[in-house]
């Protein structure tokens, strides 16, 4: 099996069917759908139990609420696919998404960490973030941000066996750890490059109950996880002699604030 499409979910029964329908519409079914329910109190379990298809295998696991990063850790351990693709429960894939993943993965000309596609806003149709410099670019997550200045969310698909070597830190008392902590760490290993395809395959929006809209509250509640992240960014910025941009000033201030908060 080429791909595990992994969905961490929490109280998203009202919208997860959109993702399910997009998986049913794929032009290639060389994938499994693995769902880890992070302690939902709605009818997610009942809803998913009614998803019935012989096109692909669906595995549903429910765990005590612990945050998206813990759900990912659990999913990576049991995934059967060679590749691991995180698709959030409020998003969906284009009909040819899996077909394109397999096309690029089998057509790559060197060993790499995974693939990187584009996301688009499904309300406006606009592609999110800057374009890659050229089609078929091989680059690490660090290079994409600090060398090529590629901003905005991307659809990243990683080798499952390498993801298992970089589990998210599970900090007691904190329920969130940004994915960048692991993505940046993997950039320092080998292989560490992503094959970048300047094609949108992942439709998303930023809902009121999502992480993006609640980021300030999340940062205050999870300072130790953000300290790890900010330390990484500051070291990387210095390594690449990145200019003292507004973003780096913010990283420095956040790092100091989090240190003060955790030492109280």
C-alpha positions as CSV (number, residue, x, y, z in Angstrom):
1,X,0.0,0.0,0.0
2,X,1.4,3.3,-1.0
3,X,-0.4,5.9,1.2
4,X,-2.0,6.2,4.6
5,X,-4.3,9.1,4.6
6,X,-4.4,10.0,8.3
7,X,-7.1,12.2,9.9
8,X,-6.9,13.3,13.5
9,X,-10.4,14.6,14.5
10,X,-12.2,16.2,17.4
11,X,-15.9,17.0,17.4
12,X,-16.0,17.3,13.6
13,X,-19.0,15.0,12.9
14,X,-20.7,18.0,11.3
15,X,-18.1,18.2,8.5
16,X,-16.0,15.0,8.2
17,X,-18.4,13.6,5.6
18,X,-17.0,16.1,3.1
19,X,-13.6,14.4,3.4
20,X,-15.1,11.0,3.1
21,X,-16.9,11.9,-0.1
22,X,-13.7,13.2,-1.6
23,X,-11.9,9.9,-0.8
24,X,-14.8,8.0,-2.5
25,X,-14.2,10.2,-5.6
26,X,-10.5,9.3,-6.0
27,X,-9.3,8.1,-9.3
28,X,-6.9,5.7,-7.5
29,X,-7.6,3.7,-4.3
30,X,-4.1,2.6,-3.4
31,X,-4.5,4.0,0.2
32,X,-6.0,3.4,3.6
33,X,-7.9,5.9,5.7
34,X,-6.8,6.0,9.3
35,X,-8.8,8.1,11.7
36,X,-7.8,8.8,15.3
37,X,-10.6,10.4,17.2
38,X,-9.0,12.6,20.0
39,X,-11.9,12.1,22.5
40,X,-14.8,13.6,20.6
41,X,-18.0,14.1,22.6
42,X,-20.3,14.4,19.5
43,X,-21.5,11.5,17.2
44,X,-18.3,11.1,15.3
45,X,-17.9,7.4,16.2
46,X,-21.5,6.6,15.2
47,X,-21.1,8.5,11.9
48,X,-17.8,6.9,10.9
49,X,-19.2,3.4,11.7
50,X,-21.7,4.1,9.0
51,X,-19.1,4.8,6.3
52,X,-19.3,1.7,4.3
53,X,-17.1,1.2,1.1
54,X,-15.2,-1.6,-0.5
55,X,-12.9,0.9,-2.3
56,X,-10.5,1.4,0.6
57,X,-10.0,0.3,4.1
58,X,-11.1,2.5,7.0
59,X,-9.6,2.2,10.5
60,X,-11.2,4.2,13.3
61,X,-9.5,4.6,16.8
62,X,-10.8,6.6,19.7
63,X,-8.5,7.8,22.4
64,X,-8.6,10.1,25.4
65,X,-8.2,13.7,24.5
66,X,-4.5,14.6,24.3
67,X,-4.1,16.9,21.3
68,X,-3.4,16.5,17.6
69,X,0.3,15.7,18.0
70,X,-0.5,12.7,20.2
71,X,-3.1,11.5,17.7
72,X,-0.4,11.7,15.0
73,X,2.1,9.8,17.1
74,X,-0.4,7.0,17.5
75,X,-1.4,7.0,13.8
76,X,2.2,6.8,12.7
77,X,2.8,3.7,14.8
78,X,0.0,1.7,13.2
79,X,0.0,3.1,9.6
80,X,0.3,0.5,6.9
81,X,1.2,2.9,4.0
82,X,4.7,3.6,2.8
83,X,3.7,7.3,2.8
84,X,1.8,9.2,5.6
85,X,-0.4,12.1,4.5
86,X,-2.2,14.1,7.2
87,X,-5.5,15.4,6.0
88,X,-7.6,17.3,8.6
89,X,-11.2,16.4,9.2
90,X,-12.5,19.7,7.9
91,X,-10.6,19.5,4.6
92,X,-10.8,17.4,1.4
93,X,-8.7,16.1,-1.5
94,X,-9.1,16.7,-5.2
95,X,-10.2,13.6,-7.1
96,X,-6.8,13.0,-8.6
97,X,-4.8,13.6,-5.4
98,X,-3.8,10.0,-4.7
99,X,-3.1,9.4,-8.3
100,X,-0.7,12.4,-8.4
101,X,1.0,11.3,-5.1
102,X,1.8,7.8,-6.6
103,X,2.8,9.4,-10.0
104,X,5.4,11.7,-8.4
105,X,6.6,9.1,-5.8
106,X,7.2,6.4,-8.4
107,X,8.7,8.9,-10.8
108,X,11.2,10.5,-8.5
109,X,14.8,10.3,-9.6
110,X,16.4,10.1,-6.1
111,X,15.8,9.0,-2.5
112,X,13.9,11.6,-0.5
113,X,11.8,12.2,2.6
114,X,8.5,12.6,0.8
115,X,6.5,14.9,-1.4
116,X,5.1,18.5,-1.1
117,X,2.1,19.7,-3.0
118,X,0.0,22.9,-2.8
119,X,-3.1,23.6,-0.8
120,X,-6.0,25.8,-2.0
121,X,-8.8,27.7,-0.2
122,X,-11.9,25.8,-1.2
123,X,-14.1,28.9,-0.7
124,X,-12.1,31.2,-3.0
125,X,-10.3,28.7,-5.2
126,X,-7.1,30.5,-4.6
127,X,-3.8,28.6,-4.1
128,X,-2.3,29.2,-0.7
129,X,1.2,30.5,-0.4
130,X,3.9,31.3,-2.9
131,X,4.8,29.1,-5.8
132,X,7.8,26.8,-5.8
133,X,10.7,28.2,-7.9
134,X,10.2,25.4,-10.4
135,X,8.4,22.1,-10.9
136,X,10.3,19.1,-9.5
137,X,12.3,21.1,-6.9
138,X,14.0,19.0,-4.2
139,X,14.3,20.9,-0.9
140,X,14.1,20.4,2.8
141,X,11.4,22.1,5.0
142,X,14.1,24.4,6.3
143,X,15.2,25.4,2.8
144,X,11.6,26.0,1.6
145,X,11.1,28.6,4.4
146,X,14.5,30.1,4.9
147,X,16.1,29.8,1.4
148,X,13.2,29.9,-1.0
149,X,10.9,32.0,1.2
150,X,7.9,29.7,0.5
151,X,5.2,30.8,2.9
152,X,1.7,29.4,3.5
153,X,0.4,25.9,4.4
154,X,1.5,23.1,2.1
155,X,0.3,19.5,1.6
156,X,3.3,17.4,2.8
157,X,3.5,13.7,2.5
158,X,6.2,11.9,4.5
159,X,7.8,8.5,4.5
160,X,6.1,6.6,7.3
161,X,9.3,4.8,8.4
162,X,11.2,8.1,8.8
163,X,8.3,9.8,10.6
164,X,8.5,7.0,13.2
165,X,12.0,8.1,14.0
166,X,10.7,11.6,14.9
167,X,7.7,11.4,17.3
168,X,6.2,14.5,18.7
169,X,7.3,15.4,22.2
170,X,4.4,14.6,24.6
171,X,4.7,17.2,27.3
172,X,2.7,16.6,30.5
173,X,0.0,19.2,30.9
174,X,0.2,20.4,27.3
175,X,-2.2,19.3,24.5
176,X,-0.6,21.0,21.5
177,X,2.8,20.8,19.8
178,X,3.2,22.5,16.4
179,X,4.0,20.1,13.5
180,X,7.0,22.2,12.6
181,X,8.9,20.8,15.6
182,X,9.1,17.5,13.8
183,X,9.2,18.7,10.2
184,X,12.2,20.9,11.0
185,X,13.9,18.1,12.9
186,X,13.5,15.8,9.9
187,X,15.1,18.4,7.7
188,X,18.4,17.7,9.5
189,X,18.3,13.9,8.9
190,X,18.9,11.8,5.8
191,X,17.2,11.6,3.5
192,X,15.7,15.0,4.2
193,X,14.4,16.5,0.9
194,X,10.9,16.8,-0.3
195,X,10.1,16.5,-4.0
196,X,7.9,19.6,-4.6
197,X,5.1,19.6,-7.1
198,X,3.5,23.0,-7.9
199,X,0.0,21.5,-8.1
200,X,-2.9,22.0,-5.6
201,X,-4.4,18.7,-4.4
202,X,-5.7,19.7,-0.9
203,X,-8.7,22.0,-0.3
204,X,-9.0,23.7,3.1
205,X,-10.5,26.6,5.0
206,X,-9.8,28.1,8.4
207,X,-12.8,27.4,10.6
208,X,-13.8,29.2,13.8
209,X,-13.2,26.0,15.8
210,X,-9.8,25.3,14.1
211,X,-6.3,25.7,15.4
212,X,-5.5,28.8,13.3
213,X,-8.4,30.8,14.7
214,X,-7.4,29.9,18.3
215,X,-3.6,30.2,18.0
216,X,-3.1,32.8,20.7
217,X,-5.1,30.8,23.3
218,X,-3.2,27.6,22.3
219,X,0.2,29.3,22.6
220,X,-0.6,30.5,26.1
221,X,-1.7,27.0,27.2
222,X,1.3,25.2,25.7
223,X,4.4,27.3,26.3
224,X,6.9,24.5,26.6
225,X,6.0,23.1,23.2
226,X,6.4,26.6,21.7
227,X,9.8,27.1,23.4
228,X,11.0,24.0,21.5
229,X,9.7,25.4,18.2
230,X,11.1,28.9,18.7
231,X,14.5,27.7,19.7
232,X,14.6,25.7,16.5
233,X,13.6,28.7,14.4
234,X,16.2,31.0,16.0
235,X,19.0,28.5,15.5
236,X,18.0,28.0,11.9
237,X,17.7,31.7,11.2
238,X,21.2,32.3,12.6
239,X,22.6,29.4,10.5
240,X,21.2,30.8,7.3
241,X,22.2,34.3,8.3
242,X,18.6,35.2,7.9
243,X,18.0,39.0,8.4
244,X,16.4,40.2,11.6
245,X,12.9,40.3,10.1
246,X,9.7,41.0,12.0
247,X,9.1,37.3,12.2
248,X,12.5,36.7,13.9
249,X,11.9,39.6,16.3
250,X,8.5,38.0,17.2
251,X,10.2,34.6,17.7
252,X,12.7,36.1,20.1
253,X,10.0,37.9,22.1
254,X,7.8,34.8,22.3
255,X,10.8,32.7,23.4
256,X,11.5,35.1,26.2
257,X,7.8,35.3,27.2
258,X,7.5,31.5,27.3
259,X,10.6,31.2,29.4
260,X,9.3,33.7,31.9
261,X,5.9,31.9,31.9
262,X,7.3,28.4,32.5
263,X,9.7,29.6,35.2
264,X,7.0,31.1,37.4
